[in-house]
Structures are given as structure tokens and as C-alpha cells.
């Protein structure tokens, strides 16, 4: 057996390539930030060609050090819903990638609102700009290009097409289920939905199981797994219940082979292994770690994300300050794309430390709101993502949920999950458990304050 399995992890703010040995240890890695483009308020784009250039550059660096003959396989995991359409003859995108956070298609969702119930019943998804279908529709209408030679893909399909020297136009079912064009009951594109959004079948990628052979790279390495990033994380956690603290927050819980419908959460495909489909419920929170980035880059209140832990811990209380971080609308469990953020409770004693603390606490409150909608009971929450290095946040999360928060030994669970799907045989281990210490009275007071702040953002009932 060849010693290494590679993971290509194309996130929202950076792309990373990891090399795992057969014990599940990361023995090499490369990372590069990605440019974010904000043409208008609520619009978020990326340069598709930059995604390819960065990914190929990082992959080549790893391959040059390890040697291609030592690499068993490659798995691809990616930011989901981000939409790219290109000309298959030239490889040229007809528009920038519209990122999952983008809200420009809110008006299209309003126009289609009378179809919301049928969309939810077929796809498990809410009619929201978050998903790919309205993004595809917007690009096709905006550019008015002949569809004869066009191809659509989420980021996995776009990268796969390039890695296979433009030979393979495909995706896996976990990513396809996020387009709002796939019927969960059939695992295939739905004719009625494609017609509703006026999207031709001819531009859509083939759907394959997550553990498929997707093709060979130009270096002759097999690509044997594709998973959406949150599904990959859930897979690494053993399919229990987890939260990923990234640009957004993504709570997911496996429902095994059952499609579980809820009023305020997404029903989605977790993964497909051979012919067996595993489903999940998910709460996608649009603003997670990006609120900390906003404190740093937008307000210049902190120099680094890590600084917020010390600032938050320096206070004995939040002193009534709450931040509702609806920077790009509200996702689960509220689904209000037009919502904007709110800061409430400012008094003369409020300092930068209070802002740091309120921002961190907002991540825990939003997570609690989503977990309250998950129908199955849960005894602990598995966590991953960059913000799990913030021990103040992890302890506060355990306190607000009143259950243990379990942090894994390998924090790169997204990359690990797709490596496991690609053939790596390991069993992840936990490294740290945060147990709740907050009194029930204080917990309820904190939650009441949060919901009071949230009520100022929500539309009147």
C-alpha cells in the first residue's frame, strides 16, 4: 500500500492540501488564502481561475516533496453551494464564482415564494439565496450566453474538471444535494425543479457516490472521494452531531438512512457510499468566525482572532452586551436573508474586551438555537474548525448547551473526513472535553438576553 492519502480542502477563505500517513497523522500541508470580492453590499464572489491556480500550485508542492508514486489517492472537499459556470471549449468562466454567502438572488427567491413548499418537500432545502439554483439562474440571465457549450459546477466539479485535464464533469451526491435541483427521494436531478429555475440538464455535472473513482489527475493519481466540507467533517466525527466553527457555523447530525423533515432545519444528503445513502439534518449559520474577522478587519478592534480569547477572559461578565451577527442575513433556524446585524446593551463601561466577548458568545448562542431544533436527543457536541482553539468559546459553548463539548485530536476534520472516504483507514480520537459549569439560573438569564436581542432583528410576527 502506498503510504500517503491527500486531501484537497477548498474553503471559503483559503485552500489547503494535506498529506496523511496511514496512521491518520498529517505529515505535510500547504495553505494559501483566497481573494474575496465584494462588488456590492451582500454580494460575495471569487475568481474561479484563482481557485484552480491556487489548488494546483499547492498540490504540485506536496507532490514534489512526497513523490507522486507514494500517493495512494486524493479526496476533494469544498465550500458548498458556490456556483461556477464555464465554457467547456475554452475553460473560461462566464462570470465570477458566486459564493455561498451571496444574497443577490433574494429577489428571485421572493418571486418563487409560492413554490417554496414543493421545493422543501423535494429537496429538503429552504428557498434561499444560499443554495446554487438561483445563483445559476442569475448568471445565465445576466450573461445571456448560449448554453450549448456551458458547464455548471460547485467548486468540487470545477476543480475536478481541471485536475482531470478537462475530462471529467462530475460531482458527488452530497454536493449535488445542495444545488436545490436534486430530489432527496431519488438522488437525481428533478425535472420539475430544473424547469422551475429554467436550468437545462445539459449543463449539470454527473452525480456519483461520494466514494467513487472520479478519474486520474494529470500526475496519474486517482481521485477516489468527493464530499462537501460539512459532510466530510460529520463523517470524520463518526456521523454523530457536530458543529464546525468556520466562516459560518455548521451544525449537522446524521439521521442514517431516514430523510428527517424539520420546519426550520435543512434535510440533506450526508454521503453516498456505493449504493447506500446516509442523510442528515443541518443548521447552516451564515456568520460564525467571520464576525471575529469583522472585528479585526472592519473595525480594527483586535489585531488577530486569537487575541479575542484573552480579551474575553479578562472580564468577569458580558455586562449586558449582545451582538447579533447577521452580517449576511440570518440562516438557520430563522432563514431571513434580508436581516442585518445588531449590537445592543452599550453603556459607558463597555470596552473592546466586551465586544470581543460578545462576538464569541454569539457563536455559542446561535449554535444553541440550532441544536434546539434537532429532533433526536444528544449527549454531547463534537466540534472542529479554527475557533475551537479558543478555549473561552468552547467552555462557554458547553455552559450554554449544558452538555460536554468534545474537541478532536486532529482539528482538520474536514480534510481527515474526505481522506477517510478516499481510503484512509483510521479511527479519530478526542483530545479535550469541556464540561458545563454554569448554573441553570445564569444560563437561562444569558439565553433570555440573547433572545431579547434576537427579537429586535426578527420581523414582527
N, C-alpha and C positions, 0 to 999 in steps of 0.2 A: 504494500500500500504506500502511495506517495505521502510524504509527511505533512503537507500543508493544505488547508482549505481557506480560500479567500472570500471575504465579504466586501461587496461594494455598497456603501451606505450613503445614498444621495439625499441629504436632508434639505431643510429649507434655507439654512444659513451657511452650511458647509457640506462638502463632500469628503468622505473618509473611506479609506481602504484598509482593511485589517487582514493580517495573516494569522490563522490559528493553527497550533500544532494539534496532534491527535488527543492531547490531554485537555484541550479547550483553553489553553493559555495563548494570549496574544504575544506573538514573537516579533511582529513587525507591524508598523502602521504608518500611514500618510494622511495628511489632512490639509484642506485648503478652503478658505472662506469663499462664499458665493456672493455676487453682487445682487443687491435688492434694488429694484427700480420702482419708483412711486410716481407715475405720471400725473395722477390726480388723487385727491383725498379718497381713501377707500379702495384704490387700485394698487395691486401688487403684481409686479412682473419680474421675470428673469430672462436672460439671454440664453436661448436653447443651445447655441453653439458654444457658449462658455461652459455649460453643463457637460457637454461632450469633451471639450478641450481639457477641463479640469479632471474629469473622471479618467480619461485615457492617460493623462500625464501621471496621475497618482498610481494608476495600475502599472504603467510601464516602469515606474521607480521601484515598486515592490518586486515585479518580475525580474528586473535586472539584478537585484540583490539576492533573491532566492533561487533564481533559475526556473524557467518555465517547466522543465521536466520534473521538478519537485512538487508541483502544484497539482493536487488531485482534482479540484473542481472550484467553481466560482458560484456564489449566490449573490443576487441583487436584491436590495431592499431600498425603499424610496419614499419620499414625500408623496402622499396620495392626492388624487383629485386634480393636481396641477396639470394643465391642458396644453398640449403642443400639437400643431398641425403643420405638416410639411409636404413639399413636393417630392415624391419618390424618385423622380428622374434626376433631380439635382441635389437632393438632401437639404434644400434651403427651406427654413421655416417661413411660413407666410405671415406670421405675426410672432411677437414675443410669447414666451410661456406665460400663461395666466395662472398665477399661484393660487393654491387652495384658499388662502386668506382673502382673496379678492372679492369685493362686494359689488362690482359694477353691474352685475346682472340682476340686481334686486328688482328692477322694473319688469324684467322678463318673468321672474317668479310671481310677481303680483298679477301680471297678465294671465298667467296659467293657474291662478289660485283655485279655480273651480275644478282643476284636475288633481289637486293635492291628495285627496283621499285615495284615488286609484294608484297614484304614484307610490304612496306609502304602503299600500296593500301589496303591490307587486315587488317593490324594491327594498322595502324596509327603511327607506330614507325619507327625510322631510324635503319638501320642495324648497330648496335653499340655494343661494349662490355658491355655497361651499363645494357642491358636487360638480362633476365635469359637464353634464349635459347642457346646461345653459351657457357655460363658457364656450363649448363647441359651437353652439348656435350663434353666439355673439360674434365669434371670429369669422364664421362662414358668411354671416350677413355683413360684417364690417368690411371684409376684404373683397367679397363678391368674386372669388376666384373659381374657375371651373373645377368641379370635383373629380374630373376624370383621372387625375394622377395624384390625388391627395391621400395622405395617411394621417390619422389621428392616433395619438398615444398619450398615456400618462408617462411620467418620467422613466419608468422601467422599460416601456416599449421603445421609447426614443433612444435610450442608451443601448438596449439590446440590439436594435436595428444597426447602430453604428459598430458595436463590438463584433457583430457577425458579418461585418463588411457589407451592410445593407441587404442581407439575405433573408432575415427573419423579422416579420412584423407580427408580434405576438405579445400576450400578457398572461398573467395568471388570474384565477378566479377571485382572489382576494382584492386585487386592484380593480378588476372589471366590475366587481360589485359596488364600487364607489362612483361609477360613472352616472348612475341613475338611469341606465339603459338596460340593466340585467334583471331578469325576473328571478328572484331567490328560489322559487319553486322549481324552476327548470335549469338554472345555472347557465342560461343562454341569453343572448340579446333578445329583447322583446319587440316584436314588430309594431305593436301599438305605441310603445314608448318612443321608438325611433321615429315613427310617423308624427307623433305629438310634437317632438322637438325639431322635426324636419331634418333629421340626420341620416344620411344614406349608409346602409350596411357596408358599402364598398370601402369606406374609409376606416372601418373599425378593425382593430387587431384580432387575430385568432385568440381564443381563450383556451388555456391549458391548465392542467393541475399544477399546484404550486411546486411539486417535486419533479417536474418534467425535465427531460433533456430539451433545452431550448436552442441548442446549437453550439458551435465551436467559435471561440474568439479567433482573431487573426493570428494569435500566438498558439493556436491549436489546443486551447484549454477548454474543456466542456463547461458550459453554464447549465447547472442542474437544479437551480431553485430560484424562484422569484416570489417575494412576499411584500405586501405593503408594510410600512415601517411599524405600525402599531400591532399588526397581526404577528410580525416577527418577534416583537417584544413579548406578546402574550404567549407565543409558542415557547420562548426561552423560559418563561416563568411556569411552564407546565400547564398552561391553559386554565389557571385559577381566576383570580381577579387582580388586576394590576392598574397602576397609574404611571404614565410616562410624563415626566416633567421636562418638556422641551419648550420650543417656541410657544406652542399651545400645551394644553393638558389633555391627556387621552386616557380615559378610564375604560377598561374593557373586561368583560367576563365571558368565558366560554359557556355556551348552552348546549354543547355536544352536538348531536345530530338533530336537534329541535330548533325550529325557527320560532324564537320567542318575541312576540309583539308587545311593545310598551307604548304608552301615549307620548312620552317625552324623550325617549332614547332611540338610537338607531338600532335596527336589526341588520346584521351584516354577515358576510362570509368571513370566518376566521382563516381557514385554509382548506385546500383540497389536496388530499394525499391519494394518489391513484384515483379511484372512483368514489372515495369516501369524503363527503363534505362535512366540515365542522363549522358551526355557526357561533355567533357571539352577539351580545348586546354591547353597545358602546356609547359613551358620552364624550363628545368632542367639544372641548372648551377652547375657544379661539385665542384667548390671551392668557398665557401662562408665564414662562420665562421672559417673554417679550415685554412685560411690564417692568421687569428689572432692567432690561436693555433701555427702555424709555427713560427710566430714572437716570441712567448713565449717559446716554447719548442725546436724549431730548431735553432733559432738564439740567444735566451736568451736576447732579446732586452727589453722585458717587463716581469713583474712578474705575471701579471694577465690580463685577457681580459678587465676588467673594467678600467684598467689604461690607455687604449688607448684613451678613451673619453677625459680625462683631457689633455693628450699629444696633441691630435689633436686640441683641442680648444685653446691651448696655442699659436697657430700660427695664423697669420693673412692671410696667403696664403700657398698653397701647394708648391710654388716656383718651379713649373715645374716638380716635381717628380711624376711619374706614376708607379704603379705596375700592371702588367697583371698576375693575379694569377692562371696560368694554371698548378697547381701542379699535377693534374691527367688528363691532357688533357683538351680540351675545349668542353663543352656541348653546349646547346642552346645559341644563334642561329647559331653557327658555325659548331659544330659536327666534330671536328678534334681530334681524340683520341691520336694522336702522338704529339700534341702541348706541348711545355714546357713553363714555365713562363719567365717573363721578368721584369727587373727594368730599367727604363730609366729616364734620367734627373738628374743624380747625379752630384753635384758640391760641392766645399769645404764647402759651408754653410749648406749642408744637415745634419740633426741630427736624432736622434732616434724618435723625435716627428714627423718629416716629414715621416718616414717610417710608423709610426702608422696611420698618417692621410691618406697617400696614400693607405694603406691597407683597411681602412674603406671606402674611396671613391671608391675603385674598386668594392665594393659590389653594390654601387648605380649605377655605370656606367653599370655593367653587367645587372642589373635589367632593366635599360633604354633600353639596346639593345634588350632584350626580349620583353618588352612592345611595342616596335616599330613594332613588327611582329604580334601583336594580331589584328585581323581584326575589331572587334567591338570597338566602342568608349568607353572610360571610363572616369569618372569624378573624381574618387579618387581611391587610392590604400589602401586596408586593409592589415595589417601586423601582424605578430606574430613571435615567436621564440626568442631565448635568446638575440640576438643582438638588439632587439627593445628597450632594456633598455638603449642603447647608444643613447642619445638624439642628439649628434653631427651627428651621422649617419642618424637618422630619419629626421632631419632638412635638411641635405644635399640631402637625397633622394627626399624630397618634392621639393627642389630647382632644382634639375637636371630634374625631371619629369615635373615640373611646374603644379603640381596638389596636393591637400591635401593628406597627409598620415594619415590614421586612425588607431590608436592603441587601441586594445580592453581592457576592464576592466579585463578580465581573459586572461592572456597571454598563458596559457596552452590550446590553441585552438585545438590542435590535440587530446589531451585527452578528452576535452569537446565535440568535434565533434562526436567521437565514442560513448561517453556516451549518447549523444542525439540520435544517431542511435539505441542505446541499450534500449532506453525507457525513458530517462530523458527529461522532457517537460519544456524547458526554452528558453528564447529569449536573446541571448548575447547582451551586451551593450558596447558602445565605451567609452573609458576613456580619450583619449587625441587626438587632431588633430594638426598635424604640417602643416602649410600653407607656400607656397613658398614665398621667399623674394628676391631671386637672380634676378638681371637684366637679360634681354634677351641676352644682349651682352656678359656678363660674362658666362652665361650658355652655349652659343654657343662656346665660347673660350675653356671652360672646355671640352666639348664634342669633339671638334676638336682635342684637345690634346690627349684625350683618344683614339680616332680612329686612330690617328697617331701612338700611341704606339701599338695599337692592330694590325696595318698593318705590324709591324715588326715581329709579331708572325705568322700571316696567311701565307699560302703558296702563291707563285706567281700566279696571275690569268692567 
